[in-house]
Amino acid sequence: MQHAILSQAANISPGTVVLWIIAGILIIMGLFIFFTMLGVLKLYVQALFSDAKVSMLDLIMMRLRKVPPDLIVINRISAKKAGIDIPTDLMEAHYLARGNISRVVTAMIAADKAGIELPWNRATATDLAGRDILDAVQTSVNPKVIDCPSPQSGKLTIDAVAKDGIQLRAKARVTVRTAIARLVGGATEETIIARVGEGIISTIGSAHDHKSVLENPDRISKTVLAKGLDSGTAFEILSIDIADIDVGENIGAQLQAAQAEADTKRFQAQAEQRRALAVAQEVEYQAEAQKNRALVVLAEAEVPRAIAEALRSGKLGLMDYYRMQNLTADTQMRSSIGGTPPQG
């Protein structure tokens, strides 16, 4: 038996061996492709029976481009069942751009059911811009309330002062819904909070007195709402409600007290300045008087010389000199009696 087998093997031609080798390689490749395509085939059948057909070639190319085919097929089926036909190449492009396909498709389905126009390009652009498109659609359908001021800011109230100087502390609640058309490039909630706070401060500040504001708090809401504060933002303001308003400090009285204190210090400084100026002038007058007194003494010192010179030159007689001395003595006596200090 063994001899027969060996004789038959010896009769096999080299061409037959080559064919067997090729056939073996083809069988191995076929088995590899079969097991590789087993998962893809499941997705193909699932898409086919869900009326969201995806070609086998597209599924294979997804694996080669490192795009998860199951993610694409499941979201395509969801969109197709909701009446939205999204080509697989658009989904692949958004996935490769690091977008969130599941949230985009879910947002488009929710928008379509709510009657909101949300095309694929706008939805993907919003998602790639970092905005949560699904949350935006939900907020557009179900408006949300924003506290003003924001709790994250650390402030509890918005403080403003009426014209009578009384401080009012208010809290507001702003009801907004997302404006899908302005979502890309639109300002965020922080802008809404800042604008509403500015509007409340402006309205209270323009009030004649704080009592009128307390009597009609809805006046603040109406005035602020009429300013169009949602312009350029991603939201549409539906209402502004004053949740609470309290009376604060008497800022006007504090400012008046501070002003009075400042005026007192200013007047004291001015009085001190005038006193110092008067003292300086008095010192100047005293110095001037001393100067004049010294000039008088110098002039008096010249009198004896002039008398002596007049006696020597004969211009003054001895009797004239005696009469002058008597006149001087009489003047001194009269001054002494009258309480006037003698001159000279």
C-alpha distance (Angstrom), angle and dihedral (degrees) to the residues before:
residue distance angle dihedral
M1 . . .
Q2 3.76 . .
H3 3.78 90.4 .
A4 3.81 89.7 53.9
I5 3.81 92.9 51.8
L6 3.76 92.0 47.1
S7 3.76 91.0 49.4
Q8 3.81 91.1 51.0
A9 3.85 91.8 48.0
A10 3.76 89.1 50.5
N11 3.78 89.9 54.7
I12 3.92 93.1 55.7
S13 3.75 110.5 110.6
P14 3.86 122.4 -131.4
G15 3.83 90.2 -116.6
T16 3.79 90.8 60.7
V17 3.83 90.5 52.3
V18 3.78 90.8 52.5
L19 3.80 91.1 51.0
W20 3.81 90.8 51.1
I21 3.80 91.0 50.8
I22 3.81 91.6 50.2
A23 3.78 90.6 47.4
G24 3.80 90.7 51.1
I25 3.79 91.8 51.0
L26 3.80 91.2 49.1
I27 3.79 91.2 49.4
I28 3.82 91.3 50.9
M29 3.80 91.4 48.3
G30 3.77 90.9 47.7
L31 3.77 91.9 51.8
F32 3.84 90.4 48.6
I33 3.79 92.0 50.3
F34 3.81 91.2 45.5
F35 3.79 94.5 53.9
T36 3.78 90.9 41.4
M37 3.78 92.0 51.5
L38 3.78 94.2 43.8
G39 3.87 92.6 90.7
V40 3.81 92.1 40.4
L41 3.79 91.0 50.1
K42 3.80 90.1 56.2
L43 3.81 91.0 54.1
Y44 3.81 90.7 45.5
V45 3.79 92.3 54.3
Q46 3.81 91.9 43.9
A47 3.81 91.7 52.5
L48 3.79 91.9 43.6
F49 3.79 95.0 54.8
S50 3.84 91.4 42.9
D51 3.80 91.4 59.4
A52 3.82 89.2 -115.4
K53 3.76 98.2 107.1
V54 3.80 119.1 -165.6
S55 3.78 118.9 -175.8
M56 3.77 120.3 -118.2
L57 3.78 90.4 -123.6
D58 3.81 91.1 55.9
L59 3.80 90.6 51.9
I60 3.80 91.2 50.4
M61 3.80 92.0 48.1
M62 3.81 89.9 50.5
R63 3.78 90.1 59.6
L64 3.78 90.6 47.9
R65 3.85 90.2 51.0
K66 3.82 89.9 47.9
V67 3.79 92.2 -115.3
P68 3.84 113.6 141.6
P69 3.82 104.7 -117.4
D70 3.80 93.2 -160.3
L71 3.84 90.6 59.5
I72 3.80 92.1 50.7
V73 3.82 94.8 44.6
I74 3.81 95.9 46.5
N75 3.82 93.3 49.5
R76 3.81 91.7 44.2
I77 3.80 90.1 52.5
S78 3.85 91.0 48.5
A79 3.80 91.9 50.5
K80 3.81 92.9 44.4
K81 3.80 92.2 51.7
A82 3.82 88.5 51.9
G83 3.80 90.9 52.5
I84 3.82 97.0 -101.8
D85 3.78 119.1 121.4
I86 3.81 111.8 -156.1
P87 3.82 116.7 177.5
T88 3.79 115.8 -126.6
D89 3.81 93.2 -126.0
L90 3.83 90.2 61.9
M91 3.79 90.4 50.8
E92 3.79 91.1 48.5
A93 3.79 91.6 49.9
H94 3.80 91.5 51.2
Y95 3.80 92.1 47.4
L96 3.82 91.9 49.7
A97 3.83 87.9 50.4
R98 3.85 86.7 58.9
G99 3.78 94.0 -107.2
N100 3.79 126.7 149.9
I101 3.78 105.2 -112.5
S102 3.79 96.1 -178.1
R103 3.81 94.6 55.8
V104 3.79 92.6 43.9
V105 3.81 93.4 51.5
T106 3.81 91.9 44.1
A107 3.81 90.2 49.5
M108 3.81 91.9 50.1
I109 3.83 91.0 50.2
A110 3.82 91.3 48.7
A111 3.81 91.8 47.2
D112 3.80 92.0 48.6
K113 3.81 91.6 51.1
A114 3.82 90.4 48.7
G115 3.79 93.1 48.9
I116 3.82 93.8 -112.6
E117 3.78 118.3 141.9
L118 3.78 109.0 -124.1
P119 3.81 115.5 158.8
W120 3.78 122.1 -164.2
N121 3.82 95.2 -108.2
R122 3.81 93.6 53.6
A123 3.80 92.7 44.8
T124 3.80 94.2 50.2
A125 3.82 92.8 43.0
T126 3.79 89.7 53.2
D127 3.79 91.5 48.2
L128 3.80 93.4 48.7
A129 3.81 89.8 47.9
G130 3.80 88.6 64.2
R131 3.80 97.4 -105.2
D132 3.79 120.9 131.3
I133 3.81 99.8 -118.0
L134 3.81 93.8 -173.0
D135 3.80 92.1 52.6
A136 3.80 89.1 47.1
V137 3.81 91.7 54.8
Q138 3.80 91.7 46.1
T139 3.82 90.4 49.9
S140 3.78 90.0 48.5
V141 3.80 90.1 54.3
N142 3.81 96.4 36.7
P143 3.85 110.2 31.2
K144 3.78 117.4 -140.2
V145 3.80 132.7 -143.6
I146 3.81 122.8 -120.6
D147 3.81 120.5 -159.3
C148 3.79 116.4 -133.5
P149 2.96 116.0 -126.0
S150 3.77 95.9 32.5
P151 3.83 114.8 -119.6
Q152 3.82 88.2 -132.7
S153 3.82 90.6 63.0
G154 3.81 92.4 66.7
K155 3.82 92.5 -125.0
L156 3.78 120.7 117.5
T157 3.82 99.7 -167.4
I158 3.79 142.8 17.9
D159 3.80 106.6 -115.3
A160 3.80 122.2 -152.8
V161 3.82 136.0 159.5
A162 3.81 124.8 -131.2
K163 3.80 122.2 -142.8
D164 3.82 92.0 -94.3
G165 3.81 89.5 62.4
I166 3.83 97.4 -108.6
Q167 3.79 116.7 134.4
L168 3.81 119.8 -132.5
R169 3.79 124.6 -162.3
A170 3.79 115.6 -154.8
K171 3.80 139.0 -178.0
A172 3.78 122.3 -159.3
R173 3.79 136.4 -168.9
V174 3.79 117.2 -151.6
T175 3.80 119.6 -158.8
V176 3.80 112.1 -153.3
R177 3.77 139.7 167.7
T178 3.78 127.7 -158.4
A179 3.79 118.4 -97.6
I180 3.82 101.0 -145.3
A181 3.80 93.1 -164.1
R182 3.83 91.5 56.9
L183 3.79 97.0 39.4
V184 3.81 95.5 102.1
G185 3.79 107.5 67.9
G186 3.80 94.2 1.9
A187 3.80 121.9 130.8
T188 3.79 119.6 -102.9
E189 3.81 134.6 -121.6
E190 3.81 91.8 -79.9
T191 3.80 89.6 66.3
I192 3.81 91.6 50.9
I193 3.82 90.8 50.4
A194 3.81 92.6 48.0
R195 3.81 93.8 48.1
V196 3.80 93.8 46.8
G197 3.81 90.6 48.9
E198 3.79 90.7 50.0
G199 3.81 90.7 48.9
I200 3.81 92.5 50.9
I201 3.81 92.1 49.8
S202 3.81 91.2 48.2
T203 3.81 93.1 48.5
I204 3.82 94.5 48.5
G205 3.80 91.3 44.1
S206 3.80 91.8 54.6
A207 3.83 93.0 50.1
H208 3.83 115.3 109.4
D209 3.81 91.9 -132.5
H210 3.78 138.8 -9.8
K211 3.80 93.3 -107.7
S212 3.79 92.7 66.6
V213 3.81 89.5 54.0
L214 3.80 92.8 49.0
E215 3.81 91.0 48.3
N216 3.83 93.5 51.1
P217 3.82 111.3 24.9
D218 3.81 89.4 159.9
R219 3.80 86.6 69.4
I220 3.80 87.4 72.9
S221 3.80 91.6 52.0
K222 3.79 94.1 48.8
T223 3.81 94.3 45.5
V224 3.80 94.5 47.7
L225 3.80 93.8 43.2
A226 3.82 91.1 52.2
K227 3.83 91.6 59.1
G228 3.81 94.4 74.5
L229 3.78 94.6 -124.7
D230 3.83 93.0 171.2
S231 3.81 92.5 68.5
G232 3.81 110.7 126.5
T233 3.80 93.4 8.8
A234 3.79 131.9 110.5
F235 3.79 91.1 -117.4
E236 3.77 140.8 69.8
I237 3.81 114.7 -139.3
L238 3.79 110.8 -133.6
S239 3.80 99.8 177.5
I240 3.79 142.9 -11.3
D241 3.80 114.5 -148.2
I242 3.80 125.8 -172.2
A243 3.80 102.4 -133.8
D244 3.81 96.2 -176.3
I245 3.81 139.4 -4.2
D246 3.82 126.1 -174.1
V247 3.79 136.3 178.5
G248 3.78 114.0 -107.8
E249 3.79 132.2 -177.6
N250 3.80 129.2 -31.7
I251 3.78 95.5 -106.8
G252 3.82 92.4 172.1
A253 3.82 92.7 58.0
Q254 3.79 91.1 46.7
L255 3.78 91.0 51.3
Q256 3.81 91.7 48.0
A257 3.80 91.2 49.8
A258 3.77 90.9 48.9
Q259 3.81 90.2 47.8
A260 3.81 91.4 49.2
E261 3.79 90.7 50.7
A262 3.78 90.6 48.8
D263 3.83 90.7 48.9
T264 3.83 90.8 49.9
K265 3.78 91.2 52.7
R266 3.79 90.4 46.5
F267 3.82 92.9 50.5
Q268 3.80 90.8 46.6
A269 3.78 90.0 51.9
Q270 3.80 91.1 48.8
A271 3.85 91.5 48.5
E272 3.78 90.7 49.2
Q273 3.76 89.0 49.6
R274 3.82 91.6 51.9
R275 3.82 91.3 46.7
A276 3.79 91.4 51.0
L277 3.81 89.2 48.7
A278 3.83 91.2 50.9
V279 3.80 91.3 49.4
A280 3.77 90.4 49.6
Q281 3.82 91.5 49.6
E282 3.81 90.8 48.4
V283 3.78 90.0 52.8
E284 3.80 89.3 49.0
Y285 3.83 91.2 50.6
Q286 3.78 91.2 48.9
A287 3.77 90.7 50.8
E288 3.79 90.2 48.8
A289 3.82 90.8 50.0
Q290 3.79 90.7 50.4
K291 3.76 89.1 50.3
N292 3.82 92.6 50.8
R293 3.82 90.8 45.7
A294 3.79 89.7 53.4
L295 3.79 89.9 50.9
V296 3.82 89.6 51.7
V297 3.80 91.0 51.0
L298 3.79 89.9 50.5
A299 3.76 90.4 49.4
E300 3.83 91.8 48.5
A301 3.79 89.7 50.6
E302 3.79 89.0 60.0
V303 3.85 93.1 55.5
P304 3.87 97.4 76.7
R305 3.78 89.6 47.8
A306 3.76 91.6 50.7
I307 3.83 90.7 48.5
A308 3.79 92.3 48.7
E309 3.80 91.0 47.9
A310 3.81 90.0 48.6
L311 3.84 91.5 50.7
R312 3.80 92.3 49.4
S313 3.76 93.7 47.4
G314 3.79 92.5 45.6
K315 3.76 94.6 -119.0
L316 3.82 90.4 119.3
G317 3.78 123.8 46.2
L318 3.77 126.5 -145.2
M319 3.79 92.8 -114.2
D320 3.77 90.3 50.2
Y321 3.79 89.0 53.5
Y322 3.83 91.4 51.3
R323 3.76 92.0 49.5
M324 3.79 89.4 50.7
Q325 3.81 91.0 51.1
N326 3.80 90.5 49.6
L327 3.78 90.1 49.8
T328 3.81 90.5 51.0
A329 3.77 92.8 48.9
D330 3.78 91.0 48.1
T331 3.82 90.7 51.1
Q332 3.80 91.2 50.3
M333 3.79 91.2 49.7
R334 3.79 92.2 50.3
S335 3.78 90.8 48.3
S336 3.77 91.3 50.1
I337 3.77 91.3 50.8
G338 3.83 92.2 46.7
G339 3.82 93.4 48.1
T340 3.81 93.5 -113.7
P341 3.81 114.0 134.8
P342 3.77 112.2 -115.9
Q343 3.76 118.7 -103.4
G344 3.72 120.4 -123.8
